[in-house]
Amino acid sequence: MDSTERCENASGAQALQAAFFATPNTCTPSSLGGDELDRCAYEASLRHHAAGETEYAILLPYRSRADGPTAWYACAASPQMALALQEEMHAFLGPSYVNERPSSRMHDEADQYALPLIEQARWHAIRFDTPNSLADGLVLRQWRLYEELLRRRPRAASYVPSTFHQLRASFDRALLARNEPGARAAIATLRERFGVSAENRRFLEIRLDAAFERWDAIVEHPLLPQLLHLQLPPETYGDVMEALYRVNVQPYEAVTTLDPLLEQFKETVAVSAQPLFSTRRTSRRPAVLKSFLLYELLQPEPQLAVCEHLLQELPPGAFGAIDHLIRETCAQQSLVDDIAPAIDALRNEQFDRAWDLYWPLADSVDVLRGLIACARECADPAKAGAALRRLEAAAESIRAAVESASATRLANLRASYGEPAYQRNSLISSTACRANRPTAT
């Protein structure tokens, strides 16, 4: 654990303890019953926790009145640790000493006070109760025994990721397991061992916030306006777009008219995040697709072809209460069978929009060259494959002109997206056969 992470953990632990042992909690570490050595060992565990250590569990008592029963919360830093802790607490305490409380219990006064503080600190709690100070002393005795044995436990050799890709995969697995300490540890190791830049660390932190649905944290980050102008990694791009939509636009899906939704989207997303609408690359997230659809409706001349393509990828009801009104508005747009809007979209670097406008048009040199340019800029293998297949199926004169005019771009497109060897050979052989085909006389 690096010093920065330890400081963050210490700050959170100290805030948790200060809040927990405040009014209306009448219980303090020094007021607990039992042997003095047991209390000293317990207070030492609290100091260990306040120093930013997370490898051991922490025990927090709550008492609403001085002579009342005690609600104990055994807390662990991750869900996996909490599961192990629950089994160990059952072995060391169990029904002989305490009254165990199930996780499905109705929350009482103690839970209403303690659980929000523990959850805010991102720890996980197991609760049990004791009726009086005598039982409290037994808990401290057993807790002291538990901690002594835990510290004597041999450390099992564990798998330590050694390469950059192994650490990156470890980070992703931690997110899937909702293990935030593990994910932060992976980020810290990437920084220390491989010198990951501040920019890339921010990308990883965005992934972390998105995994825990902390959308406000992404939107409110002071560096976000600068990040919008960078070429974001695909997942980070989706995280940022989803955060912007969820925080700024989604609440307006409950309105009954379209204008407030479009105005809110324009003010909070379309203008400030305009660079993100160049291409969504391979993202198919509903929030991204919805953003692009609203962006199309803000165009001077919204195009039916673009709206229809986006709506095909969004299920009915995707926009909530206003979904039917958006679909009706899209259906009212005109279908333009003209290359001019596609050329304008490509010139304005709206590559996904240009693709949707080029695709329905009849084959021509300009149409195919436009599709190839869009596929190259969108970095979408599906678009790349579709453009190459359409080129192969085009008339020989058109295909030859496109191959000549866009030779470099085509070579880059084929190289970048790993066109299968058998397909390349097929294209080469087909082209050679046509070149050698006898002409009619």
N, C-alpha and C positions, 0 to 999 in steps of 0.2 A: 504494500500500500504506500503511495507516495505522500509527501508532506501536505500537498494541496488537498487531497482526498481526506487525509486524516484530520486536517483542520475543519473541513466541511462536516465530517462526521462528529467531531467534537462539539462544534457549534450547535448542531442539531440535537445532540445528546444532552448538552447543558440546558438548552431551551426546553426540552421535554421534561427533564427533572425539575427545573424551576417551576414550570407550569403544573406539573403533576402534584408536587408537594406544597401547593398553595391552597388557599381557601376555595372551596369548602372542605377540602381534605384535611381532617384533623390528625392524620397519621404522619409521623416523621420517622426517619430511620432510628433516631435516638429514643423514640417513645415506644418502640416495639419491645415486647417481653422477651425473656429468655436469657441465656448465658452471655456474659460480656464478650467473651471471645467470639461467639457466634455473631453478635451485633457488629463487632469490629471487622470480621470477615465480610459481612454483608456490606458495610460501608466501604470497604476496600473494593468490592465488586462495582459499587456505584461510581467510585472514582475512576476505575478502569474504563467503565462505559463513558464517563464524561471526558476522558482523554481521547476519545475517538476510536476505540477498539470495538470491532463488531464480530469477532470470532466466537464470543461467548454470549449466552443469553443474559438478560437482566430481569430482576424481580422487582415489581412495583406494587406497594400496598395502598389500599384506599379504605378510609374509615370515615363515615359521615358524622359520627359522634365518638367522643373519647372512650366511652365504655361499651361501644357497639361491636358488632362482628366486623371482620376484615375481609375485603375483597382483594385477592391477589391476582396480579397480571404478570405471568411469565412471558417475556417478549423476546423474539428472535428477529434477526435482520433480514431473513428471506423466508419464503413459503417452505422451501425444502428444510431449512433449519427448524422451522416451527413444527413440522411433522415429526422430526426426530426428537425435538424437545418434548412434544406431547407424550410420546412413548416413554421417555426417560422420567418425566414428572410422574407418570402413572406408576413407574417402578419405585421411585424414591419417596413419593408421598402417598398417592392413591387414597382409597376410601378409609384406610386406617387412620389417616391424619387430617384429611381435608374433604370438603364436599366439592367434587368436580362439577363444572358447569358446561353443558354442551354448547357448541357454536350456534345451534338453532334456538337458543333460549330467547325469551322476551327480555328486552333491555330494561334494566332498572336504573335507579339513580346513579349507582356506581358506573355502570356501562355508559350512560349518557354523558358522564363527566370524563371518564378515562379513555374510552375508545377513540373519540375524535382526536385527542392529543397523540395517542400512539399511532394512529393512521396517518396523521399529518407528518409525523417523524419518519414514516415509511417503514415502521416495524410491524410485527405480526404477533398478536397476543393470544394466550391461553389463560382462561380464568378458573380459579378455584377459591373457595371460601373457608374461613375458620371462624369459630363462634366466639373466641375470647383470647386474652393475652397468653394464657397457658399454651393454647394450640399455636399461637404465633411463634412462641419460643421453639416449639417442635419443628415448625416450618423452617426457621432460621438454622436450626441444627442440621436438618436434612439438606438444606441448600448448601451449607458449608461443606458437608460430606460430598455432595454432588460435585461442587466446584473443585474440590481437592482431587477427586478421582478423575475429573475431566482434564485437569492440567497434567496429570500423570499418564494420561492415555497416549500411547505411542502414535506419532503422526504417520499415517499411511502415505506411502509414496503415491503421488498423484500425477496425472498427465499434465505436463506444462507445455502449452503451445510454444513453438520455437520460431516459426516463420511468420511473415506478415499475413499470409493468407490463412494460416491456422488461427492466428489471433483474431482476424476479421470474422472467421467462421464461429469462433468462440463467442464473439460479441453478438452475432445473430442468434446463436442458440440461447444465450442469456436473455435476449429480448423475447424469444418464443416462450421461454419458461417464466417470463415476468420476474426475472432475477436482476433487479436494478443494481445491487452492489457488484454482482458479477460482470454486468455490462460496463459499469464505470471502471472496474479493475482492468478490463480489456482495453478501454480507451487510454487509461493511464500507462499501461504497458506499451501500447502502440506509440505513445508520445515519447516515452523514455528510451525504448529500444530502437525504434525506427525513425524518430524525429518527425513524426507526423505534424504537418503544419497546423497553425491555428485555424486556417480556413477549413481544412479537412476535419479537424476536431469538431468544429462547429457543425459540419455535415453529420458527424456521428451523434452529436448531442441532439440535433433535430430528429434523427431516427429514434433516439431514446425517448424524447418527449412525445413523439407520435405514437410509439408503442404503448405508452401509458396514457394516451389521449389527453395530453396537456397542450391542447391547441393554442390556448392563450399565451403560453410561454413562448411558442414559436412566433406568433404574430407580434408580440410585444418586445421581442429581442431587439436591442438597439442596432445590431449589425444587419438586420434583415434587408433594409433598403439597398445596401451594398451587395448582398448575396443575390438579389433578384437580377443583377446584371451579369452574373457568372453563368457558365454552363454547368448546371447542377447535375450530380449523379441522378440516374433515373428514379430511384426510390426517394431520394431527398426532394427531387422536383415534385413528386406526387405528395409528399408530406407537406411541403410548403403550400401548394395549391389547395390541398384539403383543409389545412389550418385556416387559410384566408377565407375559404368559402364557409366553413363551419362557424367561424367566429363572427364574420361580418355579414353574411348573406343568408345563411340557413334560417335564422329567426324570422326573416321576412317572407318565407314560404307560406306563412299562415295568413297573409293579407288576401284581400278579395279582388284586388285589381293589380294589373301587371306593372303599372308605372312606378309605384314605390319600390318594388323589387328591382327593377332595372336601374332606377336612380341610385339606390343603395349600392348595387353592384358596380355601377360606373364610378361612384365617388370613392369606394373603399378598395376595389380590386382592379377594375379594367384600366384605370389611369395609372395608379401607383405601381401595379405589377404588369404593365404592358409588355416588357420583355419576355414574360412567361408564355405569352400567347403566340410566339413565333411557331412553336411546334410542341406538342405534348409527347413526342417520341413514341414510346411503346405503352404509355400509361393508359389504362382503361378504367381508372377509378371513377365511380359515379360523380364525385365532387369535381373532378377534372373535366369530365364530359359535360356536366351541367354548366360549369364556368365557360367552356368554349361555346356552348349553345347560347347563353346569355350574351356573350361577347359578339356572336354573330347577329343577334337581334339589335345590337347597338350600332351595327354598321350602317353607313348611309343608305345602302341598298342590300338588305339581308337577302341571301340566296337560298332558295328552297332546297337545292341539292345538298348544301352544307347542313341545313337543319334536319333534313330527312336522314342523312347518314348518322348524325349524332343521336337522333331520337331512336334509330334502330338499335343502338347499343345501350339505351336506357330503358328499363322496364316501366310499364305503366305505373303511375303514382310516384315516380322518382322525385318529383318536385313537391310532393305533399299536397296541400289543399289547393294550390294554384296550378297543379299539373295540367288539368284539362284546358285552362286558359292559355298556357304556354303552347300546347299542342295545336290549339285552334289558331293562335297567332302565327305559328310556323306554317300551317297549311295555307294561310292566306298569302304567303310570299309567292312571287312569280318565278317560274322556271325559265331561265335565260339560256338559250342555245347559242351562245356566243363566246368566243375565246377572250374577249376584252376583260371581263371581270377576273378571269383566271390569271391573265398577264399582270393585271394590277395587283392582285394578291401576292403573286410571286415577287413582283418588284418591291412590294412593301414588306417582304420577308414574313408573310403569313403562309407558311409552307403547308400546313395541314389543310387550311382553307383552300389554297391553290390546288392541292391534290384533288379535293372533292369537286372542284369546279372543272378541272381538266378531264377527270376520269369519264364523265358521260359523253364527252365530245367525240366525234368521229376521228379515226386515225388520220394524222397528218404529221409532218415533220415537226411543226411547232408544238403540237399537243404532246407527242412522245418525248420531245426534248424537255418540255415542261414537267412531265411526269418523272423523268429521270432526275431532273434537278431537285424536285420535291423529295423524291425517295432518298437522294443523297443527303439532303439537309435534315430530313426527319430522323435519320438513323434508325429506321424501323425496318427490320428484316422482312416483314410481311409486305410492306410497300415496295421494297427492293425486288422481291421475288415477283410481285404482280407486274411491276414495270418491265422487268426483263422478259417475262412470259409474253406480255403484250407486244413488246418489240419483236420477239421471235415470230409471233403470229401475224405481224403486219405485212403489207404488200412489199415485195422485194425492193421496189424503187424507193419507198419510204424508209424501209429499214436501212438500206445502203446509205441514204442521205444522213440518217440519224447517226449511224455508226461512224461516218466520216466527220460530221459536225461536232459530235459529243464523244469523241474517242477517249479522251483523257478521263472525263467524268464517268463514262461507262466502265473503263478499266478499273478505276477506283471503287466503283459501286460493286463490281463483281469480286474484287479482291477483298473488300471490307466485309462483305456479308457471306463469304464462304459458300458460294454457289457450288453444289455438289459436282465432283469431277465428271460423273457420267453425264450430267446435264450440260456442262461446258463442252464435253466431247461431242454431245449430240448437236449443240449449236454450231460448233466448228464444222462438223461433218455435213450438217444440213446446208451451211453457207457454202462450203466447198462444192457440194453437189450442184447447187443452184448456179455457182460460178461456172461449172463445167458443162452445164446443161446445154445441149445444142439449140441454137436459135432457129426459128422458122424462117424458111426462105420462100 
